[in-house]
Amino acid sequence: MGQTAAETAQKHERILDESIKLFRDRGFAGASVGDVMKAAGLTHGPFYNHFASKEALMAECLTRDMQRDTASYDRYPATEKGLAQFVGEYLSMQHRDSAASGCNVAALSSEIRQHEELREPFTMQLKALIQKLATHFPWRSRRSARGDAIHMYSAMVGAMILSRSVSDDKFAREILEEVKQRIP
């Protein structure tokens, strides 16, 4: 007996949910289709019923996850205190140590540049993310909001990448704290 459309959709969502965790943790190259399907509790065979290729999975997964991240900013009050809370949570050692459940931009940006088919969806979603930051939180002025949001987000992502890359936890913490202190 065949599956219902709802069952197929649930499996598709489960594949996406598990794949982004694996991609964030291991990178695109470090997570095979077999790894993704196993994490989703499925066999390798049905993968191509859901996606034309691993690259198609990567693009859909990245787009969906970045849309979720952008929407999640609404949980922070649109105040200076809300901005400080967002920055504090992002630039935390907990976030640093949780790559699989953390920011996909910090985890995957260096790999995205190597996949031409990911650059356009990434660009579109990053623009939307920056727009959300610029319009959701208070900035020095409306005119500088977009530039301030780009500056802040770039500094945060860079700090996260560096803090995850060093072998010295004390230095990693220092990187995060120094950036946190310099962001409005």
C-alpha beads as a LAMMPS data file, in Angstrom:
LAMMPS data file: protein, C-alpha beads

184 atoms
183 bonds

1 atom types
1 bond types

-500.0 500.0 xlo xhi
-500.0 500.0 ylo yhi
-500.0 500.0 zlo zhi

Masses

1 110.0

Atoms # bond

1 1 1 0.000 0.000 0.000
2 1 1 1.321 3.454 -0.910
3 1 1 1.984 6.337 1.390
4 1 1 -0.361 9.231 1.839
5 1 1 0.709 12.704 0.776
6 1 1 0.876 13.666 4.461
7 1 1 3.246 10.775 5.239
8 1 1 5.462 11.712 2.297
9 1 1 5.499 15.345 3.437
10 1 1 6.419 14.296 6.987
11 1 1 9.343 12.232 5.686
12 1 1 10.469 15.139 3.518
13 1 1 10.448 17.460 6.542
14 1 1 12.322 14.893 8.637
15 1 1 14.996 14.606 5.944
16 1 1 15.369 18.400 5.869
17 1 1 15.509 18.660 9.673
18 1 1 18.148 15.988 10.028
19 1 1 20.219 17.108 7.051
20 1 1 20.701 20.673 8.301
21 1 1 21.971 19.345 11.633
22 1 1 24.439 17.090 9.840
23 1 1 25.486 19.809 7.377
24 1 1 26.072 22.334 10.172
25 1 1 28.040 19.810 12.183
26 1 1 30.054 18.099 9.418
27 1 1 29.778 20.427 6.439
28 1 1 28.220 19.566 3.099
29 1 1 31.055 17.276 2.079
30 1 1 31.123 15.526 5.454
31 1 1 27.525 14.320 5.351
32 1 1 26.578 11.807 2.682
33 1 1 23.104 11.056 1.395
34 1 1 23.305 7.787 3.312
35 1 1 24.161 9.661 6.529
36 1 1 21.210 12.008 6.024
37 1 1 18.743 9.216 5.365
38 1 1 20.003 7.170 8.304
39 1 1 19.643 10.189 10.621
40 1 1 16.075 10.620 9.315
41 1 1 15.359 6.966 10.098
42 1 1 15.000 6.018 6.448
43 1 1 16.853 3.874 3.965
44 1 1 18.977 5.379 1.205
45 1 1 16.634 4.307 -1.611
46 1 1 13.764 6.800 -1.209
47 1 1 16.074 9.827 -1.217
48 1 1 15.547 10.456 -4.925
49 1 1 11.762 10.400 -4.448
50 1 1 12.267 13.599 -2.442
51 1 1 15.252 15.338 -4.086
52 1 1 16.795 15.322 -7.547
53 1 1 20.310 15.375 -6.074
54 1 1 22.292 16.049 -2.928
55 1 1 22.793 19.604 -4.209
56 1 1 19.001 20.051 -4.451
57 1 1 18.722 18.878 -0.839
58 1 1 21.459 21.293 0.196
59 1 1 19.725 24.245 -1.502
60 1 1 16.269 23.475 -0.096
61 1 1 17.680 22.749 3.333
62 1 1 19.718 25.954 3.452
63 1 1 16.827 28.100 2.207
64 1 1 14.360 26.622 4.680
65 1 1 16.726 26.908 7.621
66 1 1 17.679 30.504 6.864
67 1 1 13.976 31.386 6.584
68 1 1 13.412 29.833 10.010
69 1 1 16.323 31.798 11.465
70 1 1 14.998 35.045 10.018
71 1 1 11.512 34.394 11.391
72 1 1 12.952 33.513 14.806
73 1 1 14.122 37.090 15.367
74 1 1 10.527 37.970 16.240
75 1 1 10.992 36.198 19.564
76 1 1 13.285 39.058 20.619
77 1 1 11.635 42.328 21.630
78 1 1 12.179 45.097 19.070
79 1 1 14.150 47.072 21.642
80 1 1 17.776 47.695 22.564
81 1 1 17.351 45.068 25.279
82 1 1 16.046 42.582 22.688
83 1 1 19.014 43.314 20.431
84 1 1 21.394 42.799 23.357
85 1 1 19.691 39.489 24.158
86 1 1 20.052 38.334 20.530
87 1 1 23.730 39.323 20.419
88 1 1 24.400 37.719 23.805
89 1 1 22.831 34.406 22.819
90 1 1 24.564 34.357 19.451
91 1 1 27.995 35.208 20.859
92 1 1 27.858 32.636 23.634
93 1 1 30.072 29.640 24.293
94 1 1 26.910 27.518 24.256
95 1 1 26.262 28.558 20.642
96 1 1 29.925 28.060 19.835
97 1 1 29.811 24.503 21.176
98 1 1 26.541 23.627 19.428
99 1 1 27.329 23.900 15.736
100 1 1 24.711 21.282 14.784
101 1 1 21.902 23.391 16.251
102 1 1 23.441 26.816 15.707
103 1 1 23.751 29.362 12.944
104 1 1 23.954 27.843 9.472
105 1 1 25.671 30.960 8.105
106 1 1 28.596 30.557 10.507
107 1 1 28.711 26.817 9.913
108 1 1 28.403 26.708 6.131
109 1 1 29.417 30.029 4.501
110 1 1 32.915 28.912 3.618
111 1 1 31.481 25.899 1.789
112 1 1 28.657 27.752 0.035
113 1 1 31.140 29.661 -2.098
114 1 1 32.274 26.317 -3.543
115 1 1 28.755 25.391 -4.717
116 1 1 27.512 27.723 -7.426
117 1 1 23.981 26.320 -7.130
118 1 1 23.834 27.459 -3.479
119 1 1 25.046 31.011 -3.940
120 1 1 21.806 32.476 -5.312
121 1 1 19.489 30.963 -2.666
122 1 1 22.004 31.909 0.034
123 1 1 22.209 35.476 -1.283
124 1 1 18.435 35.853 -1.323
125 1 1 18.057 34.500 2.203
126 1 1 20.963 36.543 3.586
127 1 1 19.422 39.715 2.140
128 1 1 16.118 38.834 3.833
129 1 1 17.908 38.121 7.116
130 1 1 19.733 41.469 7.009
131 1 1 16.473 43.250 6.147
132 1 1 14.777 41.621 9.136
133 1 1 17.594 42.673 11.476
134 1 1 17.572 46.210 10.061
135 1 1 13.822 46.638 10.486
136 1 1 13.231 44.655 13.679
137 1 1 15.821 46.153 16.005
138 1 1 16.504 49.805 16.830
139 1 1 19.581 51.387 15.232
140 1 1 21.291 54.778 15.366
141 1 1 19.098 55.973 12.523
142 1 1 16.856 54.557 9.821
143 1 1 19.355 55.628 7.212
144 1 1 22.172 53.618 8.790
145 1 1 20.064 50.622 9.893
146 1 1 20.925 48.345 6.952
147 1 1 24.643 49.124 7.158
148 1 1 24.607 48.710 10.942
149 1 1 22.818 45.362 10.600
150 1 1 25.338 44.151 7.990
151 1 1 28.233 45.258 10.179
152 1 1 26.838 43.638 13.307
153 1 1 25.898 40.350 11.662
154 1 1 29.211 40.088 9.800
155 1 1 31.142 40.685 13.011
156 1 1 29.059 38.097 14.881
157 1 1 29.400 35.427 12.185
158 1 1 33.132 36.082 11.888
159 1 1 33.571 35.859 15.651
160 1 1 31.645 32.583 15.742
161 1 1 33.735 31.094 12.929
162 1 1 36.988 32.126 14.610
163 1 1 35.920 30.979 18.076
164 1 1 35.013 27.551 16.683
165 1 1 38.332 27.336 14.858
166 1 1 40.773 27.964 17.697
167 1 1 42.003 25.250 20.049
168 1 1 42.121 27.510 23.114
169 1 1 38.755 27.901 24.910
170 1 1 39.946 30.955 26.810
171 1 1 40.885 32.656 23.537
172 1 1 37.586 31.546 21.953
173 1 1 35.680 33.146 24.821
174 1 1 37.785 36.304 24.468
175 1 1 36.954 36.551 20.749
176 1 1 33.228 36.303 21.468
177 1 1 33.337 38.753 24.376
178 1 1 35.381 41.368 22.528
179 1 1 32.977 41.382 19.601
180 1 1 29.981 41.421 21.944
181 1 1 31.334 44.502 23.735
182 1 1 31.776 46.410 20.477
183 1 1 28.330 45.777 19.041
184 1 1 25.623 48.313 19.944

Bonds

1 1 1 2
2 1 2 3
3 1 3 4
4 1 4 5
5 1 5 6
6 1 6 7
7 1 7 8
8 1 8 9
9 1 9 10
10 1 10 11
11 1 11 12
12 1 12 13
13 1 13 14
14 1 14 15
15 1 15 16
16 1 16 17
17 1 17 18
18 1 18 19
19 1 19 20
20 1 20 21
21 1 21 22
22 1 22 23
23 1 23 24
24 1 24 25
25 1 25 26
26 1 26 27
27 1 27 28
28 1 28 29
29 1 29 30
30 1 30 31
31 1 31 32
32 1 32 33
33 1 33 34
34 1 34 35
35 1 35 36
36 1 36 37
37 1 37 38
38 1 38 39
39 1 39 40
40 1 40 41
41 1 41 42
42 1 42 43
43 1 43 44
44 1 44 45
45 1 45 46
46 1 46 47
47 1 47 48
48 1 48 49
49 1 49 50
50 1 50 51
51 1 51 52
52 1 52 53
53 1 53 54
54 1 54 55
55 1 55 56
56 1 56 57
57 1 57 58
58 1 58 59
59 1 59 60
60 1 60 61
61 1 61 62
62 1 62 63
63 1 63 64
64 1 64 65
65 1 65 66
66 1 66 67
67 1 67 68
68 1 68 69
69 1 69 70
70 1 70 71
71 1 71 72
72 1 72 73
73 1 73 74
74 1 74 75
75 1 75 76
76 1 76 77
77 1 77 78
78 1 78 79
79 1 79 80
80 1 80 81
81 1 81 82
82 1 82 83
83 1 83 84
84 1 84 85
85 1 85 86
86 1 86 87
87 1 87 88
88 1 88 89
89 1 89 90
90 1 90 91
91 1 91 92
92 1 92 93
93 1 93 94
94 1 94 95
95 1 95 96
96 1 96 97
97 1 97 98
98 1 98 99
99 1 99 100
100 1 100 101
101 1 101 102
102 1 102 103
103 1 103 104
104 1 104 105
105 1 105 106
106 1 106 107
107 1 107 108
108 1 108 109
109 1 109 110
110 1 110 111
111 1 111 112
112 1 112 113
113 1 113 114
114 1 114 115
115 1 115 116
116 1 116 117
117 1 117 118
118 1 118 119
119 1 119 120
120 1 120 121
121 1 121 122
122 1 122 123
123 1 123 124
124 1 124 125
125 1 125 126
126 1 126 127
127 1 127 128
128 1 128 129
129 1 129 130
130 1 130 131
131 1 131 132
132 1 132 133
133 1 133 134
134 1 134 135
135 1 135 136
136 1 136 137
137 1 137 138
138 1 138 139
139 1 139 140
140 1 140 141
141 1 141 142
142 1 142 143
143 1 143 144
144 1 144 145
145 1 145 146
146 1 146 147
147 1 147 148
148 1 148 149
149 1 149 150
150 1 150 151
151 1 151 152
152 1 152 153
153 1 153 154
154 1 154 155
155 1 155 156
156 1 156 157
157 1 157 158
158 1 158 159
159 1 159 160
160 1 160 161
161 1 161 162
162 1 162 163
163 1 163 164
164 1 164 165
165 1 165 166
166 1 166 167
167 1 167 168
168 1 168 169
169 1 169 170
170 1 170 171
171 1 171 172
172 1 172 173
173 1 173 174
174 1 174 175
175 1 175 176
176 1 176 177
177 1 177 178
178 1 178 179
179 1 179 180
180 1 180 181
181 1 181 182
182 1 182 183
183 1 183 184
